[in-house]
Amino acid sequence: MEAKKPKILIVDDKIENLLTLEAVLGELDVEFDRALSGEEALALVFDADYALAIIDIQMPEMDGFETVSYIRKLKKTRNLPIIFVSAIYKEEYHVRKGIETGAVDFLVKPLQPEILKGKVKIFLELYNYRRQLEQMVDDRTSELQQTNEQLRAEKDRAESATRTKSAFLANMSHEIRTPLNGVVGMLGILEGTPLDENQKELVSTIRVSSDSLLGIINDILDFSKIESGQIALEHIDFDLKQLLSEIERILKLKADEKSLELKIETDPLLPQYFNGDSFRIKQVLLNLTSNAVKFTSKGSVHIKVDMLAKEGNKVRLRFSVIDTGIGISEENRRKLFREFSQADSSTARKFGGSGLGLAISRNLIHLMDGHIDVVSEAGKGSEFWFEIMLPEGAKPEEHSAAVNISAFGSLKDAGLKVLLAEDNHINQKVALFSLRKLGLSCDLAENGKQALEYYQEKLYDYILMDIQMPVMDGYEATHKIRQIEKENQRKPVRIVAMTANALKSDRDKCLSVGMDDYISKPFQISELIRIFST
C-alpha cells in the first residue's frame, strides 16, 4: 500500500494568499487543506491528521491567535506544529502572544519562499520521523499481541492436555484399583487360612507383587495430583528422629537381604521437632533411600541430615542419601527427575520401576520452596540430596495406639447396624469378610437406589458407600439420604465413602455431598477399625 502524503493545513481569509502558499510549497510532495476562516480550520482539524498548520493572524470574526488557542485545547492537535504568518509584525507583542497561544514559529509577509520551504521541510522531517516511530510501535504492539495470543493458545492447549492426562490417569487408577482391591482383599483372606510352607511362599510372592503394583498406582496418582495442583502441604509438628527411625525400620529388611550397611547420621546441633509436612518429607526421603538400596549391591547406604543455617526459628536442612551403588553417568544424570524416565533402558530392565519417583520427589521439594539434585559418577556411587527450610516445632501430641481387632468382638452384641452399598461382587466379598473379622454383620445393597430403599426401611449406624454404581451412584444416594434426614428429623447416619477414586478432589466431593469420612480401595482392615472407632 502506497504511503499517504503528509498534509498541511493553510488558513487565510484571502484565497490568493492560500494559492501563493501552495505554489511555494508544491514541490515538497505534500497535500493541502485550505481554510478561509478560523471556524473552517477548527472543523478540518477534527477529521484530518496534519503534519503542520500555517495560519494567518489577521482574519475577521476569529483571528489566528483565537483559532490556535482552540486547536491547542483538543487532545488530537495539542502538539500540532503551527507557524503564524502576518503582514503586521510588532516583535515583542506578536512573538510573546504567538508563543503563549502555542505557535512554534512566526513569519512576516511578504514571505520569503526559501525560508518558508526550509522551515516547512524541518517540520515534515519531524512528522515523518514521528510517523515511523508510531508505525514501529504499532508493529511491535501487533507482534506482542500476536505473541501473547499464541502464548495464551499454547497455555490453553498445555492446560487442556494436562487436564486430559490427569483425568486419564485418575480414571485408570480407579479402574485398576477396583480389581486390585479384590486381589489384596482375597489375599488377606487367604493369609488367614491354614497354609503349608510352599503355599505361604506363593502367597508371600503375590503379596510383594500386589504391594509393588499398588505403589506404582499411588505414584501415578501423586503425579496426577501434582500436575493438577491438588496437593496442599500440611504444616504440623513432627519428630524428625522418629521419622528417620521409621524409614530405617521400613528399609532395614531389604538392606539386610543384600548385606548392606544402612546407617543414619544427624547433626548433633539439629533440633528434634519441626513443623511441616512430615508425610511428604518422609515420602521423598523414602524414595531416595529405597532407590539407593535397590541400586547398591554391596557396601552401604548412608542417610545424613545436616543443619546448614538457622534464621530465627527457621532451620535450613540438607538431607543426603549416599550409596556405594552403580552410580550414574553425566549423560544419564540429565534424564533424572523427569517423569516416566530412568537412567537407561538396561537399568529399567534389570531393576524395574515406573520412573515417576524422582519426578514426584522433585515436584514435592519444589512445593516446599526447596532444591533437589544429585552428585554421582558411574561405578562410584551416588549422593542424592535436597535442601528445605523448616520452622522449629513443638513435641507433637501422642495419639493412642490403633484399636486392636479383638476389641471389636463386643460390637455384634451391641447391635451395631451397618449397610454396605457395593456393586462389584468380588469387592462385596472382601468387605463382608473384613466386617465379619471385626465381629460385624451387615446388609448388602447392589446400588445406590437399593441402599436408599434399605435406609428408608431400617435405621443404620453406618453406611459404607461405593461411589461408581449403576442405577444410582453414591453421590446421589447420599444427597437423598441427607434430604430425608432433614425433612423427617431423623438422626444422621454416618456415611463413609469406600471408593477406588483416590484423588483429593474425589475426597472433597464426597465430603461436600454430606459424607462423613472416606477410605480408598484397596483398603486395610486397620482403616475400618479407624472408621468404627469414631
C-alpha positions in Angstrom: 0.0 0.0 0.0 1.4 3.4 -1.0 2.1 5.7 1.9 -0.1 8.7 2.3 1.4 12.1 1.7 1.8 14.5 4.7 -1.0 17.0 4.9 -0.5 20.7 5.6 -3.4 22.9 6.8 -3.2 26.5 5.5 -5.5 29.1 6.9 -6.0 32.6 5.5 -9.1 34.8 4.7 -7.7 35.6 1.2 -7.8 32.9 -1.4 -4.8 34.4 -3.3 -2.6 34.0 -0.1 -3.6 30.3 0.0 -2.8 29.8 -3.6 0.6 31.5 -3.1 1.5 29.1 -0.2 0.5 26.1 -2.3 2.6 27.3 -5.2 5.7 27.9 -3.0 5.4 24.5 -1.2 4.1 22.5 -4.1 7.5 20.8 -4.8 7.5 19.3 -1.3 5.2 16.4 -2.3 2.5 17.2 0.3 -1.2 17.7 0.3 -3.0 20.9 1.3 -6.3 21.6 3.1 -7.5 25.2 2.8 -9.5 27.1 5.3 -10.7 30.7 4.7 -11.6 31.3 8.4 -10.8 30.1 11.9 -14.1 28.3 12.2 -13.4 26.3 9.0 -9.9 25.5 10.3 -11.4 24.1 13.5 -13.9 21.9 11.6 -11.0 20.4 9.5 -8.7 19.5 12.4 -11.4 17.3 13.9 -11.3 14.9 10.9 -7.7 15.0 9.5 -4.2 14.3 10.7 -1.9 17.2 9.8 1.9 17.4 9.7 1.9 21.2 10.0 -0.5 24.2 10.1 0.3 27.6 8.6 -2.2 30.2 10.0 -2.6 33.9 9.3 -3.2 36.1 12.3 -5.4 38.8 10.9 -8.8 37.3 10.0 -12.4 38.5 10.5 -14.6 37.1 13.3 -11.9 34.7 14.7 -8.3 35.7 14.4 -5.3 33.4 14.3 -4.5 33.7 18.0 -8.0 32.6 19.0 -8.1 29.8 16.4 -4.8 28.4 17.7 -5.9 28.6 21.3 -8.9 26.4 20.4 -6.7 24.0 18.4 -4.5 23.6 21.5 -7.4 22.6 23.6 -8.1 19.5 21.5 -6.2 16.3 22.6 -5.7 15.4 18.9 -3.9 18.6 18.0 -2.3 19.5 21.3 1.2 19.0 19.8 0.5 20.1 16.2 3.3 22.3 14.9 1.9 25.8 13.9 3.6 28.6 12.1 2.0 32.1 12.3 2.2 34.4 9.3 1.2 38.1 9.4 1.7 41.3 7.4 1.8 43.2 10.7 4.7 42.5 13.0 5.4 44.1 16.3 8.1 41.9 17.6 7.6 42.0 21.4 3.8 41.8 21.3 3.2 39.3 18.4 6.1 36.9 19.3 5.0 36.8 23.0 1.3 36.3 22.1 2.3 33.7 19.5 4.3 31.7 22.0 1.6 32.0 24.6 -1.0 30.6 22.2 1.2 27.7 21.1 2.9 28.6 17.8 6.4 27.2 17.1 7.4 29.9 14.6 6.4 33.3 13.2 6.9 34.6 9.7 6.2 38.1 8.3 4.5 38.7 5.0 5.6 39.0 2.3 7.0 35.5 2.8 10.5 34.6 1.6 10.0 31.3 -0.3 13.3 29.7 0.6 13.0 30.4 4.3 9.4 29.1 4.3 10.4 25.9 2.4 13.4 25.4 4.7 11.3 25.6 7.9 8.5 23.5 6.5 11.0 20.8 5.5 12.2 20.6 9.1 8.7 20.0 10.4 7.9 17.5 7.6 11.0 15.5 8.6 10.0 15.6 12.2 6.5 14.5 11.2 7.8 11.6 9.1 10.1 10.5 11.8 7.2 10.6 14.3 5.1 8.5 11.9 7.9 6.0 11.5 8.2 5.7 15.3 4.4 5.3 15.7 4.5 2.6 12.9 7.3 0.8 14.7 5.3 0.9 18.0 2.2 -0.3 16.2 4.1 -3.1 14.5 5.7 -4.1 17.8 2.4 -3.9 19.6 0.8 -6.1 16.9 3.7 -8.6 17.2 3.4 -8.6 21.0 -0.4 -9.1 20.7 0.2 -12.0 18.3 2.8 -13.4 20.6 0.5 -13.1 23.6 -2.3 -14.7 21.7 0.0 -17.5 20.7 1.2 -17.9 24.3 -2.4 -17.9 25.6 -3.3 -20.5 23.0 -0.2 -22.6 23.9 -1.0 -22.2 27.6 -4.7 -23.3 27.0 -3.5 -26.3 25.0 -1.0 -27.3 27.6 -3.5 -26.9 30.4 -6.1 -28.9 28.4 -3.5 -31.6 27.8 -2.6 -31.7 31.5 -6.3 -31.9 32.5 -6.9 -34.7 29.9 -3.8 -36.6 31.1 -4.7 -36.1 34.8 -8.3 -37.3 34.1 -7.0 -40.3 32.2 -4.5 -41.2 34.9 -7.2 -40.8 37.6 -9.6 -42.9 35.7 -7.1 -45.6 35.0 -6.1 -45.5 38.7 -9.8 -46.1 39.6 -10.2 -48.9 37.0 -7.0 -50.7 38.3 -7.8 -50.1 42.0 -11.2 -51.8 41.8 -9.9 -55.3 40.8 -6.7 -54.7 42.9 -8.9 -54.3 45.9 -10.3 -57.8 45.2 -6.7 -59.2 44.8 -5.4 -57.6 48.0 -8.6 -58.4 49.9 -8.8 -62.0 48.9 -5.1 -62.3 49.6 -5.7 -61.2 53.1 -8.5 -63.7 53.4 -6.1 -66.4 52.1 -3.4 -65.5 54.5 -5.8 -66.1 57.4 -6.4 -69.7 56.4 -4.2 -72.8 57.2 -1.3 -72.9 54.7 1.7 -75.2 54.2 5.1 -73.7 53.7 5.0 -73.9 49.9 1.6 -72.1 49.9 2.9 -69.5 52.3 5.8 -68.7 50.0 3.4 -68.4 47.0 1.1 -66.1 49.0 4.1 -64.0 50.1 5.2 -63.6 46.4 1.7 -62.5 45.5 1.7 -60.0 48.4 5.0 -58.5 47.2 3.7 -58.2 43.7 0.4 -56.6 44.8 2.2 -54.2 47.1 4.5 -53.2 44.2 1.5 -52.7 41.9 -0.2 -50.6 44.5 2.9 -48.5 44.9 3.0 -47.8 41.1 -0.6 -46.8 41.2 0.0 -44.4 44.1 2.9 -42.9 42.2 0.7 -42.3 39.2 -1.9 -40.7 41.4 0.6 -38.5 43.1 2.0 -37.4 39.8 -1.6 -36.6 38.6 -2.3 -34.7 41.8 0.8 -32.6 41.5 0.1 -31.8 37.8 -3.4 -30.7 38.5 -2.4 -28.6 41.6 -4.3 -30.8 44.0 -1.5 -31.3 46.6 -1.6 -29.0 49.5 1.2 -29.2 52.0 0.4 -29.8 55.7 2.0 -27.8 58.5 2.1 -29.9 61.6 4.6 -30.6 64.3 6.6 -33.8 63.9 9.6 -35.6 65.4 12.4 -35.8 62.9 14.2 -38.6 64.8 11.1 -40.7 64.8 10.6 -40.1 61.0 14.2 -41.2 60.3 13.7 -44.2 62.6 10.6 -45.2 60.6 12.5 -45.1 57.3 15.2 -47.2 58.8 12.7 -49.8 60.1 10.9 -49.9 56.7 14.1 -50.5 54.7 16.2 -52.5 57.1 14.9 -55.8 55.9 15.7 -55.1 52.3 19.2 -53.8 53.2 19.9 -56.9 55.4 18.9 -59.2 52.5 21.6 -57.6 50.4 24.1 -57.4 53.3 24.2 -53.6 53.1 25.0 -51.3 56.0 22.1 -48.9 56.5 23.1 -46.1 58.8 21.6 -42.7 59.8 23.7 -39.7 60.9 22.2 -36.4 62.1 23.9 -33.1 63.0 24.3 -33.0 66.8 23.0 -29.4 66.9 19.9 -30.4 65.0 16.5 -29.7 66.8 14.3 -32.8 67.3 11.0 -31.2 66.5 10.0 -29.3 63.3 6.8 -28.0 61.7 6.0 -29.1 58.2 4.6 -31.8 56.0 6.3 -34.8 57.6 4.3 -37.3 55.3 5.7 -35.7 52.1 9.3 -35.3 53.6 9.2 -39.0 54.5 7.9 -39.9 51.0 10.8 -38.1 49.3 13.4 -39.5 51.7 11.9 -43.0 51.5 12.0 -42.8 47.7 15.6 -41.7 47.6 16.7 -44.3 50.2 14.8 -47.2 48.6 16.4 -46.3 45.3 19.8 -46.3 46.9 19.1 -49.8 48.4 17.8 -51.0 45.0 20.9 -49.9 43.0 23.5 -50.9 45.6 24.7 -54.5 45.6 27.5 -54.1 48.2 28.7 -51.6 50.7 26.4 -49.1 52.4 23.5 -46.7 52.2 24.0 -43.6 54.4 21.3 -41.1 55.3 22.7 -37.8 56.6 20.8 -34.7 57.9 22.8 -31.5 58.4 21.8 -28.1 59.7 23.1 -25.6 57.2 21.8 -22.4 58.7 19.4 -21.0 61.3 17.4 -17.8 60.8 15.2 -17.1 63.9 13.2 -20.2 64.5 13.7 -21.5 60.9 16.3 -24.0 60.0 17.8 -24.8 56.6 18.2 -28.6 56.4 20.2 -30.7 54.0 19.1 -34.3 53.6 21.6 -36.6 51.8 21.3 -40.2 50.8 24.8 -41.6 49.9 25.3 -45.0 48.5 28.1 -47.2 47.1 26.0 -48.4 44.2 26.2 -48.4 40.4 26.4 -44.6 40.1 25.1 -42.5 37.2 27.0 -41.2 34.1 26.9 -37.5 33.2 24.6 -38.2 30.2 22.1 -40.2 32.3 22.1 -37.6 35.1 20.4 -35.2 32.7 17.4 -37.6 32.4 16.8 -37.9 36.1 13.9 -36.1 37.8 11.8 -36.3 34.5 8.5 -38.2 34.7 8.5 -41.7 33.3 12.2 -41.6 32.9 15.1 -43.8 34.2 18.8 -43.5 33.6 18.8 -46.0 30.7 16.7 -48.9 29.4 19.1 -51.6 30.7 18.7 -50.2 34.2 14.9 -50.3 33.7 15.0 -53.9 32.6 17.3 -55.0 35.4 15.8 -53.0 38.4 12.3 -52.1 37.2 10.2 -49.1 38.4 7.8 -46.6 36.9 10.3 -43.8 36.6 7.9 -41.5 38.5 9.5 -41.5 42.0 12.2 -38.9 41.3 9.9 -36.7 39.3 7.4 -36.7 42.2 10.2 -36.0 44.7 11.4 -33.1 42.7 7.9 -31.6 42.5 7.3 -32.1 46.2 10.6 -30.4 47.2 9.8 -27.5 44.8 6.4 -27.2 46.6 8.3 -26.8 49.8 10.4 -24.0 48.1 13.4 -26.3 48.3 16.0 -27.7 45.9 16.9 -31.3 45.0 19.9 -32.6 43.0 22.4 -35.5 42.6 26.1 -35.9 42.6 27.3 -39.1 41.0 29.8 -40.9 38.9 29.3 -44.2 37.0 30.6 -47.1 39.1 31.4 -45.0 42.2 28.0 -44.5 43.8 25.7 -41.5 44.2 24.6 -38.8 46.6 21.0 -37.6 46.2 20.3 -34.6 48.3 17.6 -31.9 49.0 17.5 -28.8 51.0 14.4 -27.2 52.6 13.7 -24.6 55.2 11.6 -25.6 58.1 10.5 -23.8 61.3 11.2 -25.5 64.6 8.1 -27.2 66.1 6.9 -28.4 69.4 6.7 -32.0 70.6 3.6 -33.5 68.8 0.7 -34.8 70.8 0.9 -38.5 71.4 -2.1 -40.4 70.0 -3.4 -43.6 71.4 -2.4 -46.7 69.6 -4.8 -48.2 67.0 -7.6 -50.2 68.4 -6.9 -53.9 68.4 -9.2 -56.1 66.3 -10.0 -58.2 69.3 -11.6 -55.2 70.9 -14.4 -55.3 68.3 -15.7 -58.7 69.5 -18.4 -57.0 71.5 -19.8 -54.9 68.6 -22.1 -57.6 67.4 -23.6 -57.9 70.9 -24.0 -54.1 70.9 -26.3 -54.3 67.9 -24.4 -52.1 65.6 -26.2 -51.9 62.2 -24.2 -51.5 59.0 -25.2 -51.2 55.4 -22.7 -51.9 52.6 -23.5 -50.3 49.2 -21.2 -52.0 46.6 -21.9 -53.3 43.1 -18.7 -55.3 42.5 -19.2 -58.9 43.6 -15.5 -59.5 44.5 -15.3 -56.3 46.5 -18.5 -57.3 48.2 -16.9 -60.5 49.4 -13.7 -58.6 50.6 -15.7 -56.0 52.5 -18.1 -58.6 54.1 -15.1 -60.8 55.1 -13.4 -57.8 56.7 -16.5 -56.8 58.6 -17.1 -60.4 59.8 -13.5 -60.4 61.0 -14.4 -57.4 63.2 -17.4 -59.2 64.6 -19.9 -57.2 62.5 -22.6 -58.3 60.1 -24.3 -56.0 57.6 -27.0 -55.7 54.9 -25.8 -55.5 51.3 -27.2 -53.2 48.6 -26.2 -53.6 45.0 -26.5 -49.9 44.0 -27.4 -46.5 45.4 -31.1 -46.9 44.7 -31.3 -50.1 46.7 -29.2 -48.5 49.5 -31.8 -45.7 49.7 -34.6 -48.2 49.9 -33.0 -50.1 52.7 -32.2 -46.9 54.6 -35.9 -45.9 54.4 -37.0 -49.3 55.9 -34.4 -49.6 58.6 -32.2 -47.5 60.9 -28.4 -47.9 60.4 -25.5 -46.7 62.4 -23.1 -46.8 59.4 -23.4 -46.9 55.6 -20.2 -47.9 53.7 -20.9 -46.3 50.3 -19.2 -47.0 47.0 -19.3 -44.1 44.5 -19.5 -45.6 41.0 -22.6 -47.8 41.0 -25.3 -48.5 38.4 -28.9 -47.1 38.6 -27.9 -44.5 41.3 -24.3 -43.6 42.3 -23.1 -42.9 45.8 -23.2 -39.2 45.5 -26.9 -39.1 44.6 -27.8 -41.7 47.2 -26.0 -39.7 49.9 -27.7 -36.5 48.9 -31.2 -38.1 49.0 -30.4 -39.7 52.4 -29.4 -36.3 53.8 -32.6 -34.8 52.4 -34.8 -37.5 54.1 -33.0 -36.9 57.4 -33.6 -33.2 57.2 -37.3 -33.5 56.2 -38.1 -36.2 58.8 -35.7 -35.0 61.5 -34.1 -38.4 61.6 -30.8 -38.9 63.4 -28.0 -38.6 60.8 -26.5 -41.9 59.8 -22.7 -42.0 59.5 -21.9 -42.4 55.7 -18.4 -43.4 54.7 -17.2 -43.4 51.1 -15.4 -46.7 50.2 -14.2 -46.0 46.7 -11.4 -46.6 44.1 -11.5 -42.8 43.4 -8.4 -41.7 45.2 -7.7 -38.0 44.3 -8.1 -35.2 46.8 -10.9 -33.8 44.6 -12.7 -37.1 45.0 -12.4 -36.9 48.7 -13.5 -33.3 48.8 -16.6 -34.1 46.6 -17.5 -37.0 48.9 -17.4 -34.7 52.0 -19.2 -31.9 50.2 -22.3 -34.0 49.4 -22.7 -35.0 53.0 -20.4 -38.0 53.6 -18.7 -38.2 57.0 -15.5 -40.0 56.1 -13.6 -41.6 53.2 -11.4 -44.6 52.6 -9.9 -45.6 49.2 -9.6 -49.0 47.7 -7.7 -51.2 48.3 -8.3 -50.6 52.0 -6.7 -52.2 55.0 -8.7 -53.6 57.9 -7.0 -51.0 60.1 -8.9 -48.3 58.2 -12.2 -50.0 59.0 -11.1 -50.1 62.7 -10.5 -46.3 62.5 -13.9 -45.8 60.9 -15.8 -47.7 63.6 -13.7 -46.1 66.4 -15.2 -42.6 65.6 
